[in-house]
Amino acid sequence: MIQIAIAAFLVWAFFKVKEKNGDIDGFAATSLILVPAIIVFLGNIAITTFAAPIWLAYVLELSYFVGPFLLLKNMTTFSTGKIAAYSAIVLVINIITQVLMVILFGMPKA
C-alpha cells in the first residue's frame, strides 16, 4: 500500500505540473495506479494457485500501461499519442517505486 500511495502521489504531481487545466485530480491519479495494482494482485494469486509459469507475472505488469491508457482514453480528451506517452510515464513511475520499495525494505521472503 505504501508503494501505491507513493506512486499515486508521483502520478498526481506529474499531471499537476504537466497539465495546467486540471483534467487529472488526485482521485484519478490514484485510480491510474490502483486499478492495475488490483489486476496484478489478483493475477498473481491466480498464477500461484494454478501453478502457472512465472513469466505471466511479468506480463501482468503491462497492465500498468494498458490500464491507464484505457482510463485516460475515457476520462480525457487527450490525443492518442499523448495518452500513450502518459501511460508509459505511469508505467515508469510504477517501476521506479517498485525498485525503491525493494531497496528500502528488501526482497520478500518466500
Backbone as ProteinMPNN parsed JSONL, in Angstrom:
{"seq_chain_A": "MIQIAIAAFLVWAFFKVKEKNGDIDGFAATSLILVPAIIVFLGNIAITTFAAPIWLAYVLELSYFVGPFLLLKNMTTFSTGKIAAYSAIVLVINIITQVLMVILFGMPKA", "coords_chain_A": {"N_chain_A": [[0.819, -1.194, 0.0], [2.022, 1.189, 0.614], [3.641, 1.591, -1.578], [1.701, 2.003, -3.569], [0.554, 4.381, -2.66], [2.752, 6.157, -2.796], [3.361, 6.022, -5.547], [0.925, 6.915, -6.631], [0.917, 9.526, -5.646], [3.177, 10.549, -6.997], [2.32, 10.301, -9.659], [0.108, 12.02, -9.59], [1.442, 14.435, -8.969], [3.008, 14.69, -11.268], [1.026, 15.054, -13.28], [-0.085, 17.384, -12.289], [1.945, 19.244, -12.678], [2.419, 18.996, -15.43], [-0.05, 19.188, -16.833], [-1.91, 21.908, -16.935], [-4.621, 22.503, -16.944], [-6.014, 20.854, -15.246], [-7.238, 18.301, -15.671], [-6.738, 15.824, -14.541], [-7.222, 14.807, -11.366], [-6.501, 14.168, -7.859], [-7.917, 11.814, -7.206], [-8.294, 10.598, -9.688], [-5.635, 10.177, -10.411], [-4.931, 8.357, -8.443], [-6.582, 6.231, -9.193], [-5.393, 5.545, -11.593], [-3.197, 4.153, -10.757], [-4.153, 2.352, -8.84], [-6.083, 0.616, -10.046], [-4.573, -0.992, -11.988], [-2.906, -2.163, -10.052], [-4.615, -3.765, -8.548], [-5.379, -5.567, -10.528], [-2.898, -6.812, -11.04], [-2.407, -7.917, -8.511], [-4.584, -9.76, -8.188], [-4.098, -11.329, -10.432], [-1.584, -12.405, -9.801], [-2.281, -13.971, -7.626], [-3.858, -15.864, -8.96], [-1.913, -16.992, -10.634], [-0.222, -18.186, -8.748], [-2.007, -19.957, -7.502], [-2.807, -21.712, -9.55], [-0.412, -22.726, -10.372], [0.903, -21.594, -12.575], [3.153, -20.546, -15.224], [5.866, -18.447, -14.193], [6.565, -16.272, -15.735], [4.259, -15.11, -16.559], [3.571, -13.343, -14.587], [5.217, -11.199, -15.091], [4.138, -10.341, -17.481], [1.726, -9.42, -16.558], [2.47, -6.995, -15.467], [2.304, -5.235, -17.542], [-0.214, -4.252, -17.38], [-0.029, -1.888, -16.075], [0.448, -0.156, -18.08], [-1.589, -0.581, -19.99], [-3.963, -0.309, -18.477], [-3.959, 2.481, -17.442], [-3.928, 3.662, -20.001], [-6.449, 2.974, -21.113], [-8.118, 4.087, -19.158], [-7.413, 6.85, -19.244], [-8.126, 7.373, -21.867], [-10.894, 7.274, -21.73], [-11.424, 9.188, -19.763], [-10.37, 11.665, -20.478], [-9.761, 14.192, -23.018], [-7.468, 13.943, -24.43], [-5.023, 13.473, -27.062], [-4.347, 10.373, -28.803], [-1.632, 9.723, -28.953], [-0.573, 11.309, -26.89], [-1.875, 10.186, -24.73], [-0.763, 7.614, -24.801], [1.91, 8.263, -24.24], [1.649, 9.352, -21.639], [0.673, 7.098, -20.332], [2.88, 5.423, -20.535], [4.595, 6.85, -18.907], [3.314, 6.52, -16.446], [3.725, 3.771, -16.146], [6.551, 3.752, -15.938], [6.885, 5.274, -13.595], [5.694, 3.513, -11.799], [7.471, 1.312, -11.948], [9.793, 2.521, -10.967], [8.989, 3.113, -8.323], [8.554, 0.514, -7.383], [11.163, -0.557, -7.462], [12.342, 1.196, -5.645], [10.98, 0.436, -3.287], [11.939, -2.174, -2.975], [14.639, -1.645, -2.587], [14.518, -0.196, -0.175], [13.112, -1.866, 1.653], [13.862, -4.474, 1.135], [13.936, -7.73, -0.465], [10.966, -9.716, -0.622], [10.494, -12.447, 1.625], [10.1, -15.807, 0.837]], "CA_chain_A": [[0.0, 0.0, 0.0], [2.909, 2.349, 0.605], [4.055, 1.793, -2.963], [0.574, 2.579, -4.297], [0.413, 5.774, -2.23], [3.861, 6.934, -3.35], [3.195, 6.089, -7.0], [-0.221, 7.788, -6.914], [1.35, 10.908, -5.413], [4.066, 10.953, -8.08], [1.499, 10.478, -10.863], [-0.66, 13.251, -9.391], [2.367, 15.564, -9.085], [3.365, 14.816, -12.681], [-0.08, 15.661, -14.008], [-0.268, 18.74, -11.773], [2.952, 20.082, -13.319], [2.356, 18.899, -16.889], [-1.358, 19.613, -17.343], [-2.357, 23.046, -16.125], [-6.082, 22.635, -16.922], [-6.549, 20.075, -14.132], [-8.08, 17.171, -16.062], [-6.454, 14.695, -13.663], [-7.128, 15.199, -9.958], [-5.89, 13.142, -7.017], [-8.652, 10.552, -7.295], [-7.992, 9.997, -10.99], [-4.252, 9.7, -10.346], [-4.95, 7.138, -7.634], [-7.184, 5.145, -9.977], [-4.43, 5.126, -12.617], [-2.273, 3.222, -10.114], [-4.869, 1.341, -8.054], [-6.733, -0.376, -10.909], [-3.594, -2.01, -12.39], [-2.385, -2.881, -8.877], [-5.597, -4.806, -8.229], [-5.268, -6.578, -11.585], [-1.652, -7.555, -10.802], [-2.594, -8.689, -7.283], [-5.457, -10.907, -8.468], [-3.4, -12.185, -11.386], [-0.534, -13.156, -9.09], [-2.966, -15.013, -6.853], [-4.23, -16.913, -9.908], [-0.683, -17.664, -11.072], [0.232, -19.038, -7.653], [-2.996, -21.003, -7.254], [-2.849, -22.688, -10.629], [0.972, -23.091, -10.696], [1.18, -21.133, -13.936], [4.54, -20.08, -15.374], [6.126, -17.19, -13.502], [6.684, -15.178, -16.693], [2.96, -14.445, -16.666], [3.574, -12.224, -13.64], [5.838, -10.067, -15.787], [3.169, -9.868, -18.465], [0.723, -8.652, -15.812], [2.974, -5.636, -15.233], [1.858, -4.396, -18.651], [-1.484, -3.614, -17.037], [0.298, -0.523, -15.676], [0.376, 0.665, -19.295], [-2.898, -0.739, -20.631], [-4.993, 0.253, -17.603], [-4.007, 3.933, -17.571], [-4.28, 4.045, -21.367], [-7.897, 2.89, -21.269], [-8.744, 5.06, -18.263], [-7.207, 8.198, -19.778], [-8.889, 7.493, -23.11], [-12.285, 7.535, -21.377], [-11.559, 10.312, -18.839], [-9.854, 12.924, -21.001], [-9.863, 14.425, -24.46], [-6.11, 13.971, -24.961], [-4.793, 12.679, -28.266], [-3.909, 9.009, -28.529], [-0.192, 9.752, -28.702], [-0.351, 11.882, -25.562], [-2.337, 9.177, -23.777], [0.248, 6.555, -24.781], [3.081, 8.788, -23.539], [1.32, 9.444, -20.222], [0.582, 5.73, -19.819], [4.259, 4.951, -20.38], [5.136, 7.529, -17.724], [2.731, 5.829, -15.291], [4.464, 2.507, -16.042], [7.905, 4.046, -15.45], [6.744, 5.669, -12.188], [5.443, 2.29, -11.035], [8.71, 0.543, -11.877], [10.696, 3.234, -10.06], [8.545, 2.929, -6.934], [8.808, -0.88, -7.017], [12.592, -0.675, -7.184], [12.571, 1.926, -4.403], [10.493, -0.386, -2.175], [12.863, -3.307, -2.802], [15.865, -1.108, -1.985], [14.272, 0.215, 1.21], [12.594, -2.913, 2.532], [14.423, -5.769, 0.779], [13.1, -8.683, -1.199], [10.104, -10.501, 0.272], [10.933, -13.808, 1.9], [9.07, -16.778, 0.459]], "C_chain_A": [[0.862, 1.257, 0.0], [3.344, 2.65, -0.825], [2.937, 2.441, -3.773], [0.415, 4.051, -3.942], [1.516, 6.647, -2.823], [3.704, 7.098, -4.858], [2.029, 7.0, -7.374], [0.143, 9.25, -6.7], [2.24, 11.397, -6.546], [3.306, 11.166, -9.386], [0.688, 11.765, -10.764], [0.243, 14.482, -9.558], [2.786, 15.779, -10.54], [2.258, 15.513, -13.457], [-0.347, 17.091, -13.545], [0.707, 19.701, -12.455], [2.731, 20.135, -14.829], [1.054, 19.464, -17.466], [-1.922, 20.708, -16.448], [-3.88, 23.148, -16.018], [-6.752, 21.756, -15.877], [-7.489, 18.952, -14.517], [-7.923, 15.993, -15.1], [-6.295, 15.216, -12.237], [-6.519, 14.039, -9.16], [-6.587, 11.798, -7.107], [-8.385, 9.848, -8.614], [-6.567, 9.445, -11.006], [-4.167, 8.415, -9.53], [-5.539, 5.975, -8.419], [-6.248, 4.657, -11.073], [-3.419, 4.134, -12.06], [-3.026, 2.061, -9.461], [-5.5, 0.257, -8.922], [-5.723, -1.414, -11.421], [-3.029, -2.798, -11.211], [-3.328, -4.007, -8.472], [-5.528, -5.927, -9.261], [-4.025, -7.445, -11.369], [-1.797, -8.445, -9.568], [-3.44, -9.932, -7.538], [-4.813, -11.873, -9.459], [-2.31, -13.014, -10.734], [-1.124, -14.236, -8.195], [-3.334, -16.179, -7.769], [-2.999, -17.691, -10.384], [-0.185, -18.624, -10.0], [-0.718, -20.217, -7.443], [-2.935, -22.104, -8.303], [-1.46, -23.124, -11.098], [1.308, -22.769, -12.147], [2.637, -20.672, -14.019], [4.721, -18.67, -14.789], [6.24, -16.016, -14.473], [5.355, -14.465, -16.891], [2.852, -13.269, -15.688], [4.21, -10.991, -14.269], [4.91, -9.489, -16.841], [2.084, -9.03, -17.782], [1.172, -7.222, -15.543], [2.6, -4.697, -16.374], [0.501, -3.751, -18.388], [-1.255, -2.199, -16.516], [0.431, 0.405, -16.878], [-1.034, 0.625, -19.879], [-4.005, -0.101, -19.792], [-5.067, 1.771, -17.676], [-4.364, 4.405, -18.972], [-5.796, 4.053, -21.547], [-8.623, 3.909, -20.375], [-8.601, 6.48, -18.801], [-7.99, 8.421, -21.063], [-10.348, 7.835, -22.817], [-12.462, 8.783, -20.514], [-11.21, 11.658, -19.46], [-10.1, 13.033, -22.496], [-8.478, 14.529, -25.089], [-6.032, 13.166, -26.248], [-4.249, 11.304, -27.88], [-2.416, 8.949, -28.237], [0.142, 10.289, -27.318], [-0.775, 10.893, -24.484], [-1.318, 8.047, -23.665], [1.501, 7.019, -24.032], [2.824, 8.863, -22.037], [1.2, 8.062, -19.589], [1.968, 5.132, -19.628], [4.911, 5.593, -19.157], [4.593, 6.891, -16.451], [3.451, 4.494, -15.071], [5.856, 2.738, -15.467], [7.864, 4.455, -13.973], [6.509, 4.442, -11.322], [6.713, 1.457, -10.884], [9.688, 1.197, -10.91], [10.274, 3.032, -8.605], [8.724, 1.479, -6.481], [10.269, -1.095, -6.665], [12.932, 0.03, -5.874], [12.121, 1.114, -3.189], [11.42, -1.573, -1.929], [14.168, -2.822, -2.173], [15.644, -0.791, -0.515], [13.931, -0.945, 2.118], [13.115, -4.307, 2.198], [13.423, -6.636, 0.036], [12.211, -9.429, -0.221], [10.624, -11.925, 0.438], [9.793, -14.778, 1.59], [8.889, -17.827, 1.529]], "O_chain_A": [[0.467, 2.28, -0.559], [3.41, 3.809, -1.235], [3.198, 3.334, -4.58], [0.169, 4.879, -4.819], [1.248, 7.751, -3.298], [3.895, 8.193, -5.387], [2.128, 7.774, -8.326], [-0.267, 10.116, -7.473], [2.087, 12.526, -7.012], [3.602, 12.097, -10.135], [0.588, 12.517, -11.734], [-0.143, 15.453, -10.208], [2.905, 16.918, -10.992], [2.518, 16.455, -14.206], [-0.792, 17.922, -14.337], [0.346, 20.833, -12.775], [2.845, 21.199, -15.438], [1.077, 20.148, -18.488], [-2.358, 20.442, -15.328], [-4.388, 23.804, -15.108], [-7.951, 21.898, -15.642], [-8.438, 18.664, -13.788], [-8.876, 15.248, -14.873], [-5.364, 15.962, -11.934], [-6.076, 13.048, -9.739], [-5.934, 10.755, -7.088], [-8.263, 8.624, -8.649], [-6.322, 8.37, -11.552], [-3.426, 7.496, -9.879], [-5.048, 4.851, -8.321], [-6.296, 3.486, -11.449], [-2.842, 3.353, -12.816], [-2.579, 0.916, -9.527], [-5.453, -0.918, -8.558], [-5.984, -2.611, -11.303], [-2.706, -3.977, -11.356], [-2.878, -5.089, -8.094], [-5.608, -7.104, -8.909], [-4.089, -8.668, -11.499], [-1.361, -9.596, -9.577], [-3.057, -11.035, -7.149], [-4.965, -13.089, -9.339], [-2.126, -14.184, -11.068], [-0.528, -15.3, -8.027], [-3.149, -17.341, -7.407], [-3.049, -18.914, -10.519], [0.225, -19.745, -10.304], [-0.275, -21.345, -7.231], [-3.004, -23.288, -7.976], [-1.34, -23.816, -12.109], [1.92, -23.572, -12.851], [3.275, -20.436, -12.994], [3.833, -17.823, -14.888], [6.031, -14.872, -14.071], [5.334, -13.323, -17.349], [2.119, -12.313, -15.941], [3.785, -9.866, -14.005], [4.899, -8.278, -17.066], [1.588, -8.057, -18.35], [0.336, -6.329, -15.405], [2.583, -3.481, -16.186], [0.107, -2.815, -19.084], [-2.181, -1.389, -16.512], [0.516, 1.622, -16.714], [-1.603, 1.661, -20.222], [-4.884, 0.572, -20.331], [-6.14, 2.311, -17.948], [-5.027, 5.431, -19.13], [-6.361, 5.015, -22.066], [-9.614, 4.513, -20.785], [-9.574, 7.235, -18.811], [-8.463, 9.528, -21.323], [-10.972, 8.594, -23.559], [-13.536, 9.383, -20.524], [-11.707, 12.69, -19.01], [-10.577, 12.101, -23.143], [-8.32, 15.129, -26.152], [-6.861, 12.292, -26.499], [-3.755, 11.107, -26.77], [-1.986, 8.198, -27.361], [1.041, 9.778, -26.65], [-0.118, 10.773, -23.45], [-1.036, 7.572, -22.565], [2.089, 6.248, -23.273], [3.684, 8.481, -21.244], [1.584, 7.875, -18.434], [2.203, 4.41, -18.659], [5.69, 4.949, -18.455], [5.329, 6.734, -15.477], [3.751, 4.132, -13.933], [6.294, 1.989, -14.594], [8.713, 4.03, -13.189], [7.063, 4.34, -10.228], [6.994, 0.951, -9.798], [10.338, 0.51, -10.122], [11.123, 2.804, -7.744], [9.016, 1.238, -5.31], [10.576, -1.749, -5.668], [13.723, -0.481, -5.08], [12.808, 1.104, -2.167], [11.658, -1.936, -0.777], [14.74, -3.506, -1.324], [16.505, -1.092, 0.312], [14.415, -1.004, 3.248], [12.822, -5.249, 2.935], [12.239, -6.317, -0.071], [12.639, -9.745, 0.889], [11.134, -12.524, -0.508], [8.662, -14.582, 2.033], [8.062, -18.726, 1.38]]}, "name": "protein", "num_of_chains": 1, "seq": "MIQIAIAAFLVWAFFKVKEKNGDIDGFAATSLILVPAIIVFLGNIAITTFAAPIWLAYVLELSYFVGPFLLLKNMTTFSTGKIAAYSAIVLVINIITQVLMVILFGMPKA"}
